């Protein structure tokens, strides 16, 4: 089980290891400096001086030339990014608005539903309120009356009315 004292001891050891590695780099530890991408790997200061010399002798910044031998300024890079971003936005807008009528269905649908974000809820509610023909359905008396009216049906109680025994009527008619 670890406790605060052992955690602090581990932290101190880790910090000491990192400091030791930094000291080795500064003082010229060739094994660690071999990973540098510089020619001079005798010590860190010599490697940094080599980089400074390379930077000073590098080609100048030229915003007019597009080549691997030249660099653009940060202003030119920002301008290129903005131009690309604007061109991309224009292309997206052209797809949204300027599509041929046969392909502009998303805009047509959005316009036809009035850009209503709750349209799908309205459609689902409407579908749930339909009279089903494919399976049983529980309806309130009010819903049943509306459905009968809409399809021109008669209430079952209106058909049955008074119960008449037609066999008695038939037999009475024979007399």
C-alpha positions as CSV (number, residue, x, y, z in Angstrom):
1,X,0.0,0.0,0.0
2,X,1.4,3.4,-0.9
3,X,1.2,6.3,1.4
4,X,2.1,10.0,1.2
5,X,5.7,9.5,2.2
6,X,6.4,6.9,-0.4
7,X,4.6,9.0,-3.1
8,X,6.8,12.1,-2.2
9,X,9.9,9.9,-2.2
10,X,9.0,8.6,-5.7
11,X,8.4,12.2,-6.9
12,X,11.8,13.4,-5.6
13,X,13.5,10.5,-7.3
14,X,11.8,11.3,-10.6
15,X,12.7,15.0,-10.4
16,X,16.3,14.1,-9.6
17,X,16.5,11.7,-12.6
18,X,15.2,14.4,-14.9
19,X,17.7,17.0,-13.5
20,X,20.5,14.5,-14.0
21,X,19.5,13.9,-17.6
22,X,19.4,17.7,-18.2
23,X,22.8,18.1,-16.6
24,X,24.2,15.4,-18.9
25,X,22.8,17.1,-22.0
26,X,24.3,20.4,-21.0
27,X,27.6,19.0,-20.1
28,X,28.0,16.9,-23.3
29,X,26.8,13.4,-22.8
30,X,27.3,12.0,-26.3
31,X,25.1,9.0,-25.8
32,X,22.0,11.2,-25.2
33,X,23.0,13.8,-27.8
34,X,23.3,11.2,-30.6
35,X,19.6,11.5,-31.2
36,X,20.0,15.2,-32.2
37,X,19.5,16.0,-35.9
38,X,22.6,18.2,-36.0
39,X,26.1,17.4,-37.1
40,X,27.7,18.6,-33.9
41,X,26.7,16.2,-31.1
42,X,29.5,17.0,-28.6
43,X,27.3,19.1,-26.3
44,X,23.9,20.8,-26.3
45,X,25.3,24.3,-26.6
46,X,27.3,23.3,-29.8
47,X,24.1,21.8,-31.3
48,X,22.1,24.9,-30.6
49,X,24.9,27.1,-32.1
50,X,24.8,24.9,-35.2
51,X,21.0,25.4,-35.5
52,X,21.4,29.2,-35.1
53,X,24.0,29.2,-37.9
54,X,21.7,27.2,-40.2
55,X,18.7,29.5,-39.5
56,X,20.8,32.6,-40.2
57,X,22.1,31.1,-43.5
58,X,18.7,29.8,-44.6
59,X,16.9,31.3,-47.6
60,X,14.9,34.4,-46.8
61,X,11.2,34.6,-46.4
62,X,9.6,35.3,-49.8
63,X,5.8,35.6,-50.0
64,X,5.9,35.6,-53.8
65,X,7.7,32.3,-54.4
66,X,6.0,28.9,-53.9
67,X,8.9,26.5,-53.4
68,X,10.4,24.2,-50.9
69,X,13.5,26.4,-50.8
70,X,11.6,29.4,-49.4
71,X,9.3,30.1,-46.6
72,X,6.3,32.3,-46.4
73,X,5.8,34.8,-43.6
74,X,3.1,34.2,-41.0
75,X,1.0,36.9,-42.6
76,X,1.1,35.1,-46.0
77,X,0.3,31.8,-44.3
78,X,-2.7,33.4,-42.5
79,X,-3.9,35.0,-45.8
80,X,-3.7,31.6,-47.6
81,X,-5.7,29.9,-44.8
82,X,-8.3,32.7,-44.9
83,X,-8.6,32.5,-48.7
84,X,-9.0,28.7,-48.6
85,X,-11.5,29.0,-45.8
86,X,-13.5,31.5,-47.8
87,X,-13.4,29.4,-50.9
88,X,-14.5,26.4,-49.0
89,X,-17.4,28.3,-47.4
90,X,-18.4,29.6,-50.9
91,X,-18.4,26.0,-52.3
92,X,-20.6,24.8,-49.3
93,X,-23.0,27.7,-49.9
94,X,-23.2,26.9,-53.6
95,X,-24.1,23.3,-52.8
96,X,-26.8,24.5,-50.3
97,X,-28.4,27.2,-52.4
98,X,-27.2,26.9,-56.0
99,X,-27.8,23.2,-56.6
100,X,-30.0,22.4,-59.5
101,X,-33.7,22.2,-58.7
102,X,-33.7,18.5,-59.0
103,X,-31.0,18.2,-56.4
104,X,-32.1,20.9,-54.1
105,X,-34.4,18.7,-52.1
106,X,-33.0,19.5,-48.6
107,X,-33.8,23.2,-49.1
108,X,-37.2,22.4,-50.5
109,X,-38.0,20.2,-47.6
110,X,-36.8,22.8,-45.1
111,X,-38.8,25.5,-46.8
112,X,-41.9,23.3,-47.0
113,X,-41.9,22.6,-43.3
114,X,-41.1,26.2,-42.4
115,X,-37.7,25.2,-41.0
116,X,-39.6,23.9,-38.0
117,X,-37.2,21.9,-35.7
118,X,-40.2,20.1,-34.1
119,X,-41.7,19.0,-37.4
120,X,-40.7,15.3,-36.8
121,X,-42.5,15.4,-33.5
122,X,-45.6,16.7,-35.3
123,X,-45.4,13.9,-38.0
124,X,-44.9,11.2,-35.4
125,X,-47.9,12.5,-33.4
126,X,-50.0,12.6,-36.6
127,X,-49.0,9.0,-37.5
128,X,-49.9,7.8,-34.0
129,X,-53.3,9.4,-34.4
130,X,-54.2,7.5,-37.6
131,X,-56.8,4.7,-37.8
132,X,-55.0,1.4,-38.2
133,X,-56.1,-1.3,-40.6
134,X,-53.2,-3.7,-40.0
135,X,-53.6,-4.4,-36.3
136,X,-55.9,-3.9,-33.3
137,X,-56.0,-0.4,-31.7
138,X,-57.4,1.1,-28.5
139,X,-59.5,4.2,-29.2
140,X,-61.5,6.4,-26.8
141,X,-65.2,6.7,-27.5
142,X,-64.6,10.2,-28.9
143,X,-62.0,8.8,-31.3
144,X,-64.3,6.0,-32.4
145,X,-67.1,8.4,-33.1
146,X,-64.8,10.7,-35.2
147,X,-63.5,7.6,-37.1
148,X,-67.0,6.4,-37.8
149,X,-68.1,9.8,-39.0
150,X,-65.0,10.1,-41.2
151,X,-65.6,6.8,-43.0
152,X,-69.4,7.0,-43.0
153,X,-69.9,4.0,-40.7
154,X,-72.8,3.4,-38.2
155,X,-72.4,2.8,-34.5
156,X,-72.9,-0.9,-33.7
157,X,-75.6,0.1,-31.1
158,X,-77.5,1.9,-33.9
159,X,-77.6,-1.3,-36.0
160,X,-78.7,-3.6,-33.2
161,X,-81.2,-1.3,-31.6
162,X,-84.1,-3.4,-30.2
163,X,-83.4,-7.2,-30.2
164,X,-86.0,-8.8,-32.4
165,X,-86.5,-12.6,-32.7
166,X,-87.2,-12.9,-36.4
167,X,-88.2,-16.6,-36.2
168,X,-91.1,-15.6,-34.0
169,X,-92.1,-12.9,-36.5
170,X,-91.9,-15.4,-39.3
171,X,-94.0,-17.9,-37.5
172,X,-96.5,-15.2,-36.7
173,X,-96.6,-14.3,-40.3
174,X,-97.6,-17.9,-41.2
175,X,-100.7,-17.8,-39.1
